[in-house]
Amino acid sequence: MPSSDGSSSATPPVIDEAAQPHWLRTGYKFFPYAAKESGHWWVLRLNHGFPEHDMYTLFVDGRPAVDLTGSADHSSALVRSIASLRPYDPAVGEPTLEADTAASVVGTVSRYVNYGSEHDDPCVFCSDDHDGMARL
């Protein structure tokens, strides 16, 4: 979780690469998916600087964990689970997180809408004045 000054803890959360989260759509443009994994909220930020940056940044309970891009052939179950997500396809029929829960979960990371902002180093090429709570 963020410290009292609003910055993230320097030690990233431990991620189980064998995890197969049940990703749910949040209804938010920049943070389109979340999953409750082992009692922790996992939220994916869609990085609009892709392919210069990985497609997603994974946050765990509001803390940045890892940047990743899905691949159906990857050895990690987590990476394979992300490969099947379709953030640009509104008709895909993926399950949706309840609206109040989605707002709460996305609210914990919405200030990190720009790639690198979670490390106080936003990318100068793809950062903008985005609203992290923008709906689809």
DRENDO-1510 file (C-alpha; in Angstrom, 1 decimal, always signed):
<recs>
REC; n; res; u; v; w
REC; 1; MET; +0.0; +0.0; +0.0 .
REC; 2; PRO; +1.1; +3.6; -0.5 .
REC; 3; SER; +3.1; +5.1; +2.4 .
REC; 4; SER; +1.9; +8.2; +4.2 .
REC; 5; ASP; +3.6; +10.4; +1.6 .
REC; 6; GLY; +1.6; +8.7; -1.2 .
REC; 7; SER; +4.6; +6.8; -2.7 .
REC; 8; SER; +4.7; +3.0; -3.1 .
REC; 9; SER; +6.7; +0.7; -1.0 .
REC; 10; ALA; +10.1; -0.1; -2.7 .
REC; 11; THR; +9.7; -3.8; -2.3 .
REC; 12; PRO; +7.2; -5.2; -4.9 .
REC; 13; PRO; +4.7; -7.8; -3.8 .
REC; 14; VAL; +5.6; -11.5; -4.4 .
REC; 15; ILE; +3.7; -12.9; -7.4 .
REC; 16; ASP; +2.9; -16.5; -7.9 .
REC; 17; GLU; +3.5; -17.1; -11.6 .
REC; 18; ALA; +1.5; -20.3; -11.4 .
REC; 19; ALA; -1.6; -18.4; -10.4 .
REC; 20; GLN; -4.5; -18.4; -12.8 .
REC; 21; PRO; -6.5; -15.4; -11.7 .
REC; 22; HIS; -10.2; -15.2; -12.6 .
REC; 23; TRP; -10.0; -11.8; -14.4 .
REC; 24; LEU; -13.1; -9.6; -14.2 .
REC; 25; ARG; -13.7; -6.5; -16.3 .
REC; 26; THR; -13.9; -3.4; -14.2 .
REC; 27; GLY; -15.5; -1.0; -16.7 .
REC; 28; TYR; -12.5; +1.4; -16.4 .
REC; 29; LYS; -10.6; +2.4; -19.5 .
REC; 30; PHE; -7.0; +2.4; -18.1 .
REC; 31; PHE; -7.5; -0.4; -15.5 .
REC; 32; PRO; -9.7; -2.8; -17.4 .
REC; 33; TYR; -9.3; -6.0; -15.2 .
REC; 34; ALA; -9.1; -7.0; -11.6 .
REC; 35; ALA; -9.1; -10.3; -9.7 .
REC; 36; LYS; -9.1; -11.4; -6.1 .
REC; 37; GLU; -6.2; -13.8; -5.8 .
REC; 38; SER; -5.2; -15.4; -2.5 .
REC; 39; GLY; -7.0; -12.7; -0.6 .
REC; 40; HIS; -5.4; -9.8; -2.5 .
REC; 41; TRP; -6.7; -7.5; -5.2 .
REC; 42; TRP; -4.8; -7.8; -8.4 .
REC; 43; VAL; -5.4; -4.9; -10.9 .
REC; 44; LEU; -4.1; -4.6; -14.4 .
REC; 45; ARG; -3.3; -1.2; -15.9 .
REC; 46; LEU; -3.4; -1.2; -19.7 .
REC; 47; ASN; -0.2; +0.5; -20.8 .
REC; 48; HIS; -1.1; +2.7; -23.8 .
REC; 49; GLY; +2.6; +3.0; -24.6 .
REC; 50; PHE; +2.6; -0.7; -25.8 .
REC; 51; PRO; +4.7; -2.0; -27.5 .
REC; 52; GLU; +7.4; +0.3; -26.1 .
REC; 53; HIS; +6.3; -0.9; -22.7 .
REC; 54; ASP; +4.7; -4.2; -21.7 .
REC; 55; MET; +1.0; -4.3; -22.4 .
REC; 56; TYR; +0.0; -4.4; -18.7 .
REC; 57; THR; +1.3; -3.4; -15.3 .
REC; 58; LEU; +0.1; -5.6; -12.4 .
REC; 59; PHE; -0.7; -4.0; -9.1 .
REC; 60; VAL; -1.3; -6.0; -6.0 .
REC; 61; ASP; -3.3; -4.3; -3.2 .
REC; 62; GLY; -2.4; -0.9; -4.8 .
REC; 63; ARG; +1.3; -1.7; -5.1 .
REC; 64; PRO; +3.1; -2.1; -8.4 .
REC; 65; ALA; +4.3; -5.7; -8.9 .
REC; 66; VAL; +5.4; -6.4; -12.4 .
REC; 67; ASP; +5.0; -5.3; -16.1 .
REC; 68; LEU; +3.9; -8.1; -18.4 .
REC; 69; THR; +2.6; -8.9; -21.8 .
REC; 70; GLY; +0.4; -12.0; -22.3 .
REC; 71; SER; +1.5; -14.9; -24.4 .
REC; 72; ALA; -0.5; -18.1; -25.0 .
REC; 73; ASP; +2.7; -20.1; -25.3 .
REC; 74; HIS; +4.4; -18.8; -22.1 .
REC; 75; SER; +5.5; -21.2; -19.4 .
REC; 76; SER; +3.9; -19.0; -16.7 .
REC; 77; ALA; +0.2; -19.6; -16.1 .
REC; 78; LEU; -0.2; -16.0; -15.1 .
REC; 79; VAL; +1.2; -14.8; -18.4 .
REC; 80; ARG; -1.0; -17.2; -20.3 .
REC; 81; SER; -4.1; -16.0; -18.4 .
REC; 82; ILE; -3.4; -12.4; -19.5 .
REC; 83; ALA; -3.0; -13.5; -23.2 .
REC; 84; SER; -6.7; -14.4; -23.4 .
REC; 85; LEU; -7.9; -10.9; -22.2 .
REC; 86; ARG; -9.5; -8.6; -24.8 .
REC; 87; PRO; -9.6; -5.1; -23.4 .
REC; 88; TYR; -10.5; -3.5; -26.8 .
REC; 89; ASP; -13.4; -5.8; -27.6 .
REC; 90; PRO; -16.5; -4.7; -25.7 .
REC; 91; ALA; -18.6; -7.5; -27.1 .
REC; 92; VAL; -16.3; -10.3; -25.9 .
REC; 93; GLY; -18.6; -11.2; -23.0 .
REC; 94; GLU; -16.0; -11.5; -20.2 .
REC; 95; PRO; -17.3; -11.5; -16.6 .
REC; 96; THR; -17.7; -8.2; -14.9 .
REC; 97; LEU; -16.8; -7.1; -11.4 .
REC; 98; GLU; -19.6; -5.5; -9.4 .
REC; 99; ALA; -19.6; -1.7; -9.9 .
REC; 100; ASP; -19.0; -0.5; -6.3 .
REC; 101; THR; -16.2; -3.1; -5.8 .
REC; 102; ALA; -14.6; -2.1; -9.2 .
REC; 103; ALA; -14.7; +1.6; -8.2 .
REC; 104; SER; -13.0; +0.8; -4.9 .
REC; 105; VAL; -10.3; -1.4; -6.3 .
REC; 106; VAL; -9.5; +0.8; -9.2 .
REC; 107; GLY; -9.6; +3.9; -6.9 .
REC; 108; THR; -6.5; +2.5; -5.1 .
REC; 109; VAL; -4.4; +2.6; -8.3 .
REC; 110; SER; -6.1; +5.4; -10.3 .
REC; 111; ARG; -3.3; +7.9; -9.6 .
REC; 112; TYR; -0.9; +5.6; -11.4 .
REC; 113; VAL; -2.7; +5.9; -14.7 .
REC; 114; ASN; +0.5; +6.9; -16.6 .
REC; 115; TYR; +3.2; +4.3; -17.2 .
REC; 116; GLY; +6.0; +4.7; -14.7 .
REC; 117; SER; +4.1; +7.1; -12.4 .
REC; 118; GLU; +4.0; +4.3; -9.8 .
REC; 119; HIS; +7.8; +4.8; -9.5 .
REC; 120; ASP; +7.6; +8.6; -9.6 .
REC; 121; ASP; +9.0; +8.4; -13.2 .
REC; 122; PRO; +6.2; +8.7; -15.7 .
REC; 123; CYS; +7.2; +8.0; -19.3 .
REC; 124; VAL; +7.6; +11.4; -21.1 .
REC; 125; PHE; +6.4; +9.9; -24.4 .
REC; 126; CYS; +3.1; +8.3; -23.3 .
REC; 127; SER; +2.1; +10.2; -20.2 .
REC; 128; ASP; -0.8; +12.6; -20.5 .
REC; 129; ASP; -3.4; +14.2; -18.2 .
REC; 130; HIS; -5.5; +11.0; -18.1 .
REC; 131; ASP; -8.2; +10.4; -15.6 .
REC; 132; GLY; -7.5; +7.0; -14.0 .
REC; 133; MET; -11.2; +6.7; -13.1 .
REC; 134; ALA; -12.4; +7.2; -16.7 .
REC; 135; ARG; -15.1; +4.7; -17.6 .
REC; 136; LEU; -15.2; +2.7; -20.9 .
</recs>
